[in-house]
Amino acid sequence: MFTHGEPRVVADSITVLSGSPLKHRERIEAAAAGKDVWVVGGGDLAAQCATDGMLDEIIVSTAPVTLGAGRPLFTRPFNLELVALERNQAFACARYRVVGPRPAG
């Protein structure tokens, strides 16, 4: 877990970190012991992980609401490839492969 506040241990299996995800990459991968890592957070955290090559795919669950003008998923432009689309009750669940940063212009 990442925070803008102070790092701390919440439980035996949960440590709250701060700073760049890349700074903690070795620690995160060691804790995962060869398994996948699930990153939950906002678009900025996901964009940091993607920029640093730490994000292979994203899963987005969407429920219908009125969003007005809407918000970008990432805080930086990225190319994504839709891999799967499923339904979970009222949610549309889309799985995307992270292709890479979108070139400027």
N, C-alpha and C positions, 0 to 999 in steps of 0.2 A: 504494500500500500504506500502511496506517496502523499505527502502533505506539504503545505507551505509553512507549517509550524515546526515544532521540535520533533526530531526522530525519537521513537520509543518502541519498546516491545509491548504488544497488547496481550499476546498469548503465546504459548509455546510455538505455534505455527504461524503467527502473524507478527511481522515487524513493520513499523511505519517508518519510511525513509523520506528524506528530503533532498532536493537538488536534482541534478540531471540523471535520468534513467541510465544513460551510458556510463556514468560514474559508478553505478552499482551493478553493472551487467554481470561481472564474474560472480558476485554474491548471489544474484538472482538465479543464474544458471546453476550454481552449485546447490542452492536450496531446492531447485526443481529436480535434481538428480536424473537428468535425461528425459524428463517428462515435459509436456507443454506448459507454458506459463500463461496464465489468464490475467490480462491487464484490464482493470475496470477503472474508469475515470472519465474525465472530460476530453474534449477534442484536442486540447493543447497537449495533454499527456500522451495521447495516441499519436499525435503528429510528431512529438519528440522521439518516441519509440520508432516510428516509421522512418524519420529522417536519419536516425542512427542505425538503420538496418536491423532493428530488433522486433519488427512486426511483420509476420508473414501473411496474416489474414485478419479481417475484422468481421464481427457478427453484429448486425444492427437490427434491433427489434423496434418496430414502429407501431404505435397505436393511433387511431385517428383522433386528431384534435385540430382546432383552428390555430394555425401558427402565424397568421399575419404574413409578413414577408419571409419568414423562415430564418434559419441559421445554418451556417456551414457545419459539416460534420467534423472536419479538421480545421485547425487554425492556419494551415498552410495548404496550397494546392497539391493534390496527389491524384494520380491515375489509379483507379481501382477496376478490377474485372469481376463481374458478377459470376459466382460459382454455383450458388444454390439459392432457391427461394422457397420458403415453406410457410405454413400457417400454424400458429399456436393460439388457438381461440381467437381473440380479437386482434392479435398481433401479427403483423407481417414480419417474418424473420429472414433477412437477407445475409448471405455469407459472401464476402468479397476477398479476392486475393489482392494484396498490396503490390502494385506493379512498380511504383516509384514516384518520385517527385515530378510534378508537371512542370515543364520548362516555362520560364517567364515569357510573356508576350503572346 
